[in-house]
Amino acid sequence: MTALPTRKLEAYRYADIDALALVWSDLSPPQTIAIAARQKLQQIWLPSAGDVQIRRVELTVRERASASIFALNTASRYGRIELDVRLHEGAHFAFHAANIGAGKATLEIVTTVRHLAPSATSRQVVRSVLGGKATGTYLGKVAVARDAQHSDSEQSIKAMLLDRGATANAKPELEIYADDVKCAHGATVGELDREQLFYAAARGMDPASARALLLEGFIGGLWNDIDGDDDGIPVLARAALKAIA
């Protein structure tokens, strides 16, 4: 492995370097996934064991192929998802992910999506729910090459802070060299709506249950596009929300 990174590197600006040092020497190279032309891939990334969890993936989506990834990041100390995507002509990529943490957890999602050829599309939707002194970060770059005309890309980033000590960082970034593209991004940070909490309490719901219900609504749409009846990620996400509500 190369030397341990520092926060001087943009991709590690908010990282828990001490936690990263515990696993750095054991990290393998990023997993490489290639999707053949006109093929379709769906993956669901569930949390693994351990208080430090890191997933690194390089994904290539060939002509008119599609890839959908659904990810849940809930490590109790440090969780990091790194994703580097290369899109060829007419390819489609969708990424739906949630950071859910409390205590002193640091949760990061770092993505680079490269539109290399015309008419590729990408959609990234990331939601963070943070309590205690947790930190949730999204750093996402969309790079559109000069020949990648008619690219279409969106990044939607939202965070919900449950306590004053929690922190959310969002940096969606566009690097565009083509002149006929449709690219957009948006990022917001907020708190639970007090009127909605009051409405729930007026109907007999205890505060913790009301908070959990509203938080589930905040991230619930992330999982709507999962093909099949796999309910593993919604169940785990619901449990994580209840634990910090």
C-alpha positions in Angstrom: 0.0 0.0 0.0 1.0 3.6 -0.5 1.5 6.0 2.4 -1.4 6.8 4.6 -3.3 9.8 3.1 -3.7 13.0 5.0 -6.5 15.6 5.1 -4.5 17.7 2.6 -6.0 15.4 0.0 -9.5 16.6 -1.1 -10.9 13.0 -1.0 -9.8 12.7 2.7 -10.6 16.2 3.9 -13.1 15.0 6.5 -11.8 11.4 7.0 -11.1 9.8 10.4 -7.4 9.3 9.7 -6.7 7.5 13.0 -9.5 5.0 12.2 -8.2 4.6 8.6 -4.7 3.9 9.9 -6.0 0.8 11.7 -7.0 -0.9 8.4 -4.8 0.8 5.8 -2.1 -1.8 5.6 -4.7 -4.5 5.1 -6.7 -2.8 2.4 -6.8 -4.5 -0.9 -7.0 -2.6 -4.3 -10.4 -1.5 -5.3 -12.8 -4.2 -6.5 -13.1 -4.0 -10.3 -16.5 -4.6 -11.9 -17.1 -4.4 -15.7 -20.6 -4.6 -17.2 -20.8 -5.8 -20.8 -22.6 -3.9 -23.5 -26.4 -4.0 -23.1 -26.2 -5.9 -19.8 -27.8 -4.9 -16.5 -26.4 -5.0 -13.0 -28.0 -4.4 -9.6 -26.0 -4.5 -6.3 -27.1 -4.0 -2.7 -24.2 -3.0 -0.4 -25.0 -3.8 3.2 -22.9 -2.8 6.2 -20.2 -5.4 7.2 -19.0 -6.3 10.6 -16.6 -4.1 12.5 -16.6 -0.5 13.6 -14.3 0.5 10.7 -15.8 -0.4 7.3 -14.4 0.6 3.9 -15.6 -0.4 0.4 -13.7 0.6 -2.7 -15.0 -0.1 -6.2 -14.1 0.7 -9.8 -17.0 0.2 -12.1 -17.1 0.3 -15.9 -20.4 0.4 -17.7 -20.1 -0.4 -21.4 -22.3 0.7 -24.3 -26.0 0.8 -23.4 -25.5 -1.2 -20.2 -26.9 -0.1 -16.9 -25.8 -0.4 -13.2 -27.8 0.4 -10.1 -26.2 0.4 -6.6 -28.0 0.7 -3.3 -25.8 1.3 -0.3 -26.1 1.7 3.4 -23.3 3.2 5.5 -23.7 2.8 9.2 -20.3 2.0 10.7 -20.1 2.9 14.4 -16.7 4.6 14.1 -15.7 5.1 10.5 -17.4 4.0 7.3 -16.2 5.0 3.8 -17.6 4.1 0.4 -15.3 5.0 -2.6 -16.8 4.6 -6.1 -15.1 5.4 -9.4 -17.5 4.9 -12.4 -16.7 5.0 -16.1 -19.7 5.3 -18.5 -19.5 4.5 -22.2 -22.0 5.5 -24.9 -25.6 5.2 -23.9 -24.8 3.7 -20.5 -26.8 4.4 -17.3 -25.7 4.5 -13.7 -27.8 5.0 -10.6 -26.5 5.3 -7.0 -28.8 5.5 -4.0 -27.1 5.6 -0.6 -27.6 6.6 3.0 -25.3 7.6 5.8 -26.9 6.9 9.2 -24.8 7.4 12.3 -24.6 8.8 15.9 -22.0 9.1 18.6 -18.7 10.1 17.1 -19.1 8.2 13.9 -17.6 9.5 10.7 -19.4 8.3 7.5 -18.2 9.2 4.0 -19.3 8.6 0.5 -16.8 9.6 -2.2 -17.7 9.2 -5.8 -16.3 10.0 -9.2 -18.5 9.4 -12.3 -16.8 9.8 -15.6 -19.0 10.3 -18.7 -16.6 9.2 -21.4 -18.9 9.0 -24.5 -22.2 10.4 -25.7 -25.7 10.0 -24.3 -24.8 8.4 -21.0 -26.9 9.2 -17.9 -26.2 9.1 -14.2 -28.3 9.6 -11.1 -26.9 9.9 -7.5 -29.2 10.3 -4.5 -27.6 10.4 -1.1 -29.3 11.0 2.2 -27.6 11.4 5.7 -29.2 11.2 9.1 -26.8 12.2 11.8 -27.1 12.4 15.6 -24.8 13.0 18.5 -21.4 14.2 17.2 -21.5 12.2 14.0 -20.1 13.5 10.8 -21.6 12.6 7.4 -19.9 13.6 4.1 -20.6 13.3 0.4 -17.8 14.3 -2.0 -19.0 13.6 -5.6 -17.4 14.6 -8.9 -19.1 14.2 -12.3 -16.6 14.6 -15.1 -17.9 14.9 -18.7 -15.4 14.4 -21.4 -15.2 16.6 -24.5 -16.7 13.9 -26.7 -19.5 13.0 -24.3 -22.2 15.1 -25.8 -25.8 14.7 -24.6 -24.7 13.5 -21.2 -27.4 13.7 -18.5 -26.4 13.8 -14.8 -28.0 14.6 -11.5 -26.8 14.7 -7.9 -29.3 15.1 -5.1 -27.7 15.4 -1.6 -29.7 16.0 1.6 -28.8 15.7 5.3 -30.9 15.7 8.5 -29.1 16.7 11.7 -30.7 15.4 14.9 -28.4 17.1 17.4 -26.4 20.3 17.4 -23.1 18.4 17.6 -23.7 16.6 14.3 -22.1 17.8 11.1 -22.9 17.3 7.4 -20.5 18.1 4.5 -21.6 18.0 0.9 -19.5 18.9 -2.1 -21.1 17.9 -5.4 -18.8 18.9 -8.3 -19.2 19.2 -12.1 -16.3 19.2 -14.5 -17.7 19.6 -18.0 -15.8 19.8 -21.3 -18.7 19.0 -23.6 -21.1 21.8 -24.7 -24.4 19.9 -25.1 -25.2 18.4 -21.8 -27.8 18.4 -19.0 -26.1 18.3 -15.6 -27.5 19.4 -12.2 -26.8 19.1 -8.5 -28.3 20.2 -5.3 -27.4 19.9 -1.6 -29.4 20.8 1.5 -29.0 20.3 5.3 -31.9 20.6 7.7 -33.6 19.5 10.9 -36.8 17.6 11.6 -39.9 19.6 11.1 -41.2 20.6 14.6 -44.8 21.0 13.3 -44.8 17.5 12.0 -43.4 16.2 15.3 -46.1 18.1 17.2 -48.8 16.7 14.8 -47.6 13.1 15.6 -47.5 13.8 19.4 -51.0 15.2 19.3 -52.1 11.8 17.9 -50.5 9.8 20.7 -47.2 9.0 19.2 -44.2 9.1 21.6 -41.3 11.4 20.6 -38.9 8.6 19.6 -41.5 6.8 17.4 -42.5 10.1 15.8 -38.8 11.0 15.0 -38.2 7.5 13.6 -41.3 7.7 11.4 -40.3 11.0 9.9 -36.7 9.9 9.4 -37.9 6.8 7.6 -39.9 9.0 5.3 -36.8 11.1 4.7 -34.7 8.2 3.3 -37.4 5.7 2.4 -37.5 6.7 -1.3 -33.9 5.5 -1.7 -35.0 1.9 -2.0 -38.1 2.2 -4.2 -36.3 1.2 -7.4 -34.8 -2.1 -6.0 -35.8 -4.9 -8.4 -37.2 -8.0 -6.7 -38.4 -8.5 -3.1 -35.0 -8.1 -1.3 -35.9 -6.1 1.8 -32.6 -6.4 3.6 -31.5 -2.8 3.2 -34.8 -1.2 4.1 -35.0 -3.3 7.3 -31.4 -2.5 8.3 -32.0 1.2 7.5 -35.1 1.2 9.6 -33.4 -0.4 12.6 -30.5 2.1 12.3 -32.9 5.0 12.3 -34.8 3.7 15.4 -31.5 3.4 17.2 -30.7 7.1 16.9 -34.2 8.6 16.8 
